[in-house]
Amino acid sequence: MNILQIVPPASDSLQQIQQQVQQEVTNVLTSSEPSQTIIDLAFNNGWFMIVLLLLFLSVIYIFIERALVIQRAAKEEDSFMNRIKDYILEEKTEAAVALCRKNNTPASAILQKGIDLLGRPVPEIADVMKTQQDVEIIRLNKGMPLLAALSLVAPLLGLLITTVGVTQHLMTVAYAGSSASIASLASAFYLPATSVIGGLIVGIVGLCGYFHLKNSLRTATGKLTEKRVEFIEFLSHPAE
């Protein structure tokens, strides 16, 4: 018997292996193509996606609440300062204080502090008003450190969960040995990766909101300083 008739040609064996690999890849692609979307993968992560959702809602809430507060602090009608000056010239300090309380804004709180000290030296009034302005700015900053912390923690949590998930999946694939398929190996990466995606979304939105609020706060601080300086100049030269 001829040995060449018993042993198949090497080219035939390589061709069979190539066909098997191509078939396996085709099966993986066709089976996973329409089956799951990014949203489906996100829900597959279970409890961690709920945590990310809560973090995202917290970021949105803090941003909207602070944006409204800072916007209100930066907005002050010109007639308000004019009325305060008129009341002081007419020696109606009680009416000026009542107007400040009615407005209930950081600018009105700073001016009220100065009105309460009328009769004292102007430098002393200026120092007290500056201190009150610092207090108001601290109040405007309330919640912003938490916003920054959430924006940084969310991506790190996503990375941590992804690392743990990939490790667990790879251990499962390793235990399966030669019976592990390409699909199971791929799932070790794309399933946990949604945690990183979710964490990055929360982090990007949070950081964008944080820097926007910081910019708005600088604008508001400038306007508060402008009102304070205007009031001090008025006390120094009330007849002008």
C-alpha positions in Angstrom: 0.0 0.0 0.0 1.3 3.4 -0.9 1.9 5.7 2.1 0.9 8.8 0.1 -2.6 7.3 -0.2 -2.9 6.9 3.6 -1.6 10.3 4.7 -3.6 13.2 3.3 -1.7 16.0 1.7 -0.6 18.9 4.0 -2.3 21.4 1.8 -5.7 19.6 2.4 -5.2 19.7 6.2 -4.4 23.4 6.2 -7.4 24.1 4.0 -9.7 22.3 6.4 -8.3 24.2 9.4 -8.7 27.5 7.5 -12.3 26.6 6.7 -13.1 25.7 10.3 -11.7 29.0 11.6 -13.6 31.0 9.0 -16.8 29.2 9.9 -16.3 29.9 13.6 -15.7 33.6 12.9 -18.7 33.8 10.7 -20.9 32.1 13.3 -19.7 34.6 16.0 -20.3 37.6 13.8 -23.7 36.5 12.5 -24.9 35.4 15.9 -23.9 38.6 17.7 -24.6 41.1 15.0 -28.2 42.1 15.8 -28.7 40.3 19.1 -27.5 43.1 21.6 -27.2 46.8 21.6 -25.1 49.0 23.9 -28.2 49.6 26.0 -28.8 45.8 26.3 -25.2 45.3 27.4 -25.6 48.1 30.0 -28.6 46.4 31.6 -26.6 43.2 31.7 -24.2 44.7 34.2 -27.1 44.9 36.7 -26.5 46.7 40.0 -23.5 48.7 38.9 -25.4 50.4 36.1 -28.0 51.4 38.7 -25.2 53.0 40.8 -24.0 54.8 37.7 -27.5 56.0 36.9 -27.8 57.4 40.5 -24.5 59.1 40.1 -25.6 60.6 36.8 -28.9 61.9 38.2 -27.0 63.4 41.2 -24.6 65.2 38.8 -27.5 66.6 36.8 -29.3 67.7 39.9 -26.3 69.5 41.4 -25.5 71.2 38.1 -29.0 72.5 37.6 -29.5 73.6 41.2 -26.2 75.5 41.3 -26.6 77.0 37.9 -29.9 78.5 38.9 -28.5 79.8 42.2 -25.4 81.4 40.6 -27.5 82.8 37.7 -29.7 84.5 40.3 -26.7 85.8 42.2 -25.2 87.4 39.0 -28.5 89.1 38.1 -29.3 92.3 39.9 -31.4 95.2 38.6 -29.7 98.6 38.3 -32.7 100.2 40.0 -32.0 98.3 43.2 -28.7 100.1 43.8 -30.2 103.4 42.9 -33.0 102.9 45.4 -30.6 101.9 48.1 -28.6 105.1 47.5 -31.8 107.2 47.6 -32.9 105.7 50.9 -29.5 106.4 52.5 -29.5 110.0 51.3 -33.0 110.4 52.7 -31.8 108.7 55.9 -34.3 105.9 55.5 -32.0 103.1 56.6 -34.9 100.8 57.7 -36.4 101.0 54.2 -33.1 100.2 52.7 -32.6 97.2 55.0 -36.2 96.0 54.2 -35.5 96.3 50.5 -32.3 94.2 50.9 -34.2 91.5 52.8 -36.9 91.5 50.1 -34.4 90.9 47.3 -32.7 88.1 49.3 -29.6 87.8 47.0 -25.9 87.7 47.7 -25.5 91.3 46.6 -28.4 92.5 48.8 -26.9 90.6 51.8 -23.5 92.3 51.3 -25.2 95.8 51.0 -27.3 95.1 54.1 -24.2 94.4 56.1 -22.8 97.8 55.0 -26.1 99.6 55.8 -26.2 98.1 59.3 -22.8 99.7 60.0 -23.6 103.2 58.7 -22.0 105.8 61.0 -18.8 103.8 61.4 -15.6 104.6 59.5 -15.7 103.7 55.9 -12.7 101.4 56.0 -14.3 99.4 58.7 -17.5 99.0 56.7 -15.5 98.0 53.6 -13.7 95.2 55.6 -17.0 93.9 57.0 -18.6 93.9 53.5 -15.6 92.1 52.0 -15.9 89.4 54.7 -19.6 89.1 53.9 -18.8 88.7 50.2 -16.4 85.9 51.0 -19.2 84.2 53.0 -21.6 84.6 50.1 -19.1 83.1 47.6 -18.6 80.1 49.9 -22.4 79.6 49.9 -22.4 79.8 46.1 -19.7 77.1 46.0 -21.8 74.7 48.0 -22.2 71.4 46.2 -19.5 72.0 43.7 -16.8 70.0 45.5 -19.3 67.1 45.5 -19.9 67.5 41.8 -16.2 67.4 41.1 -15.8 64.3 43.3 -18.6 62.4 41.5 -17.1 63.3 38.1 -13.8 61.8 39.1 -15.1 58.8 41.0 -17.5 57.5 38.4 -14.9 56.7 35.7 -12.6 55.1 38.3 -15.5 52.9 39.5 -16.2 51.9 36.0 -12.6 51.0 35.4 -12.5 49.0 38.7 -15.7 47.0 37.8 -14.4 46.4 34.3 -11.1 45.1 35.6 -12.9 42.7 38.0 -15.3 41.6 35.3 -12.6 40.9 32.7 -10.6 39.0 35.3 -13.6 36.8 36.1 -14.4 36.1 32.5 -10.8 35.3 31.6 -10.6 32.9 34.5 -13.8 31.2 33.2 -12.3 30.9 29.7 -9.1 29.6 31.1 -10.9 26.9 33.1 -12.9 25.9 29.9 -9.6 25.2 28.2 -9.8 24.1 24.6 -13.6 24.1 24.7 -13.7 27.9 25.0 -15.0 29.6 21.9 -14.1 32.9 20.3 -17.5 34.2 21.4 -16.8 33.5 25.1 -13.4 35.1 24.8 -14.9 38.2 23.2 -17.6 38.5 25.9 -14.8 38.7 28.5 -14.1 42.2 27.1 -17.2 43.8 25.6 -19.5 43.0 28.6 -17.4 44.6 31.3 -16.4 47.4 28.9 -19.9 49.0 29.3 -19.0 49.9 32.9 -16.1 52.0 31.6 -18.3 53.7 29.0 -21.0 54.5 31.6 -18.4 55.9 34.1 -16.8 58.0 31.4 -20.2 59.4 30.4 -20.9 60.5 34.0 -17.4 61.9 34.4 -17.5 63.9 31.1 -20.9 65.4 31.8 -19.9 66.2 35.4 -16.6 67.8 34.6 -18.2 69.9 31.8 -20.9 71.1 34.2 -18.3 71.8 36.9 -16.1 74.0 34.7 -19.2 75.8 33.4 -20.3 76.6 37.0 -16.8 77.8 37.9 -16.9 80.2 35.0 -20.3 81.4 35.9 -19.2 81.8 39.5 -16.3 84.0 38.4 -18.7 86.2 36.6 -21.0 86.4 39.6 -18.0 87.2 41.9 -17.0 90.1 39.6 -20.5 91.6 39.8 -20.6 91.2 43.6 -17.3 93.0 43.9 -18.5 95.7 41.5 -21.6 96.3 43.7 -19.6 96.4 46.9 -17.0 98.9 45.5 -19.8 101.1 44.2 -21.4 101.2 47.6 -18.2 102.0 49.4 -17.4 104.8 46.9 -20.9 106.1 47.5 -20.3 106.2 51.2 -17.0 108.0 50.7 -18.6 110.6 48.3 -22.4 110.6 49.0 -23.0 114.0 47.4 -21.6 113.1 44.0 
